[in-house]
Amino acid sequence: MLLKRISLITCVLAFVIPTQLHAQEKTYFWDFGDGSTSTEASPNHTYTKPGIYTVSLTETVSDNLSYGKQYEINAITPVIESLNLIAPNDIHKGEKVRASIELNSEYDLALNYEWTLPNDLQLSGQQVEFTFEEAGKHTIHVAALFKGKHVFEQPYGIEVLAEIETQPKAISNPTENNANKESSSSGGAMYWLLIILGLLKIKRITNA
C-alpha cells in the first residue's frame, strides 16, 4: 500500500516559513509515526500497516530557530474497498429488519459502524435491527470509524414495500357446531334404526 508522497506536506510547511529564511541553510527531521524517520527535505514513505498516523516535521534554521508542524495521515480509507449491506431482499413497512455490514478489504480492520436511518434514527454496531414506519424509497447511511475517527461512509437506497395484509382467522359458531354435531349424531342413530327395522322385516318374511 503506497500512500501519498510526503513531499506534498513539505510544500505546505515551506509556505508558512518566512521568505527571508529560505536562503539560509536548514535541516529537516521527519517522524512518520510508525517508528520511521528521515532527514531529507522531501522524503517518500510507505506505511506497511493500516492506521491513523501523526507525522511530525521539525525544520531547523539555526541552533536557536526551528519550526515544527504535525499532520495526520489516514492510512485506513485507502484500503477499504467497500462496505456491503446485508439485508432481506423484501422489506415491508412495520416489519422488523435485521441488517449488517460486511467489510470488503484485504486487511482485517478493527472498525466500528454508525447507522443513520430515516427520521434521524441513530444506531451503532456491525449488526442492527430497525423498522420502517413508511413505505417508499429510503436512504441509509453507514459510517465506518477507526479509533473514533470517520474513515469511510457509504449510502444505501432501500425500497420499502407496503405492509403485508393478514387474513382474519375464521371464527367458528358454537351453536352451529353443536347443531352439526346433533345432526350428525341423530343421523347416525337413524341409520342403525333403519338397519334394525330392515332385519326385522326380513325375519318376518322368513317366518311366514
N, C-alpha and C positions, 0 to 999 in steps of 0.2 A: 504494500500500500504506500504510494508516494503522494505525500500531501503537497500543498502549495509551497513554493520556494520561499524560504525565509528572507531572501533579498527584497521581497516586496515590503516586508516590515521595516527593513533597514531604510528604505527610501522614505517611508513615513516619518521615521525618527529623525533623519537628517534634515527634514523640512523644518523642524522646530528648533534646531540648533542655530544660534546666532551666526549670521553670514560672516562676520569678521573673524570667527574662529575656524572657518573652513580651511584656511590656508595653513593652519598650524598642524603639527604632527599629532595624530590621535592614535589611541589604541582601543581595541574592542574586546569585550568579553561577553560571550553568549552562554546562557544556561537554558537548555531546552526543556528542562523539567522532567526528563526521563533518565537523568544521570549523565547525559552527554553535554559537552561544552565545545566552544570554538572561539578562536581569537581572530578569525577572518572578518573582513568588513562586510561581506555579503555571502555568508555560507549557505550551503544546501544541507537539509537534514531530513532524514526519513524516519518516521516513527514505525516501529515494528509491532506495537500493540495498540489497539483502540483505547481511547481515553480522552479526558479533558486535561490539557497540559498548559501550564503557565510558563511562557518564555520570557526570560529577563535579559536585557541588554544594558551593559554599562559601557559608556564611551568616555574615555579619559583624555582630556586635552593637555593637562599638566598635572603635576603632583597634587595640586590644590584645587583643581577644577575638573569635575566629571559630571556626566548626565546619565540618568538611568530611566529606563522605561520597561513596562511589563505588558505582555499581550497574552491573551487566552487563545489557545489553539484547540479547535474542535476536531478531534480525530475519531469521532463516533459516527457522525452523519454520513461521511463518505463510504462507510462500509455497510450501511443499511440500504438494501436494495428495495424493499417494500415491506409494508405491514398488510397481511392478508386477513380480511374479516371472515370469520367462520360463524355462519348464522343459518337458520332454516330458509329454504327456498321460498316458502309461502308464509308470510307474516300477516296476521289478521288483527284488526282493531280490538282492543280489550284483551288480547291474548298475551300471556307472559312469554317473553322471548329470552332465551339464553344464548348469549353471543360471546365470542372470544377472539383474541388477536394472535395470529401466528407470525412470528418474525422470520423474514427471509434475508439471511445474511450468512456469510462464510464463517462468522465469528459468533461465539456464544456470549452475547452481551447481557449484562445484568440491568435490564430496563424495567421501569415502571410505566404504567399507562394511565392516562386520564381521558375519560369519555365526556363529550359534550353532546347532549341529546336535545330534541325539541323542548321548548319551554324552559330552556337554560338548566335542564337537569344535569347535574354533575355526578359522575361515578368514577371510581378508580379500581384498578386491578386488571389482570390479564383476561379474566372471565367475569362477566357481569350479567345481571338479569334486569329487564325493564319491560314496560308495557306502553304501547302507543295508544293514546286516547282518541286519535283522529285518523281516519283513512286518508289515503293520498300519498303524495311524494314527500319524503322527509330526508334530511341530511344528518349524518352522524359524523362528528369529528373526533379522531383519536390521536392524542399526542403522546409521543414516547419521551421519557425523561431518563437521564443518566445522572445519578447523584443530585437530583433536584433540578437539573438544567434541561430545558426543552432542546431536544436534538433532532426531532423529526415529527411531522404531523401529516395526516392524510384524511381526506374526507371520503365518505361513502354515501351513495344515493340508495335509499330504501323505498320500495313501493309497498305501502301498507294496504291490504285488502279490507273490504267491508267485514263487519262482524258476522260470524257464522250463525245462521238461524237454526236453533234447535227445535225439533218436532216435539210437541207436547205428548206426554205419555197418556195412553187411553186409560180412563178411569172406569172400572167395572161397576155395574149397578148391582148392589147386593140383593135387592128384591128380584131383579131379573134373573140373577144366578140361582136364587132359591127356587124360582118358578121353573127354571130349566131343569134343576135337579129333581123337583117334584114330578115334572112331566116325564123325565127320563125314568124315574122310579116307578110311576104309575104305568108307563108304557111297558116296562119290563114285567110287572105283575100281570097285566092284561095278556101279555104273550104267553106266559105259563098257564093262565086260566084257560085260554083257548085250546092249548095243547091237552089239558086235562079233560075238557069237555069233549074234545075230539076222540080221545081214547075211550071215554065212557060210551059214546055213541057207537064206536066200533064194537065194543064189548056187547052192547045190547043187540046189535045186529047179529053178532055171532051166536048169542044165546037163542035168539029167535030161530 
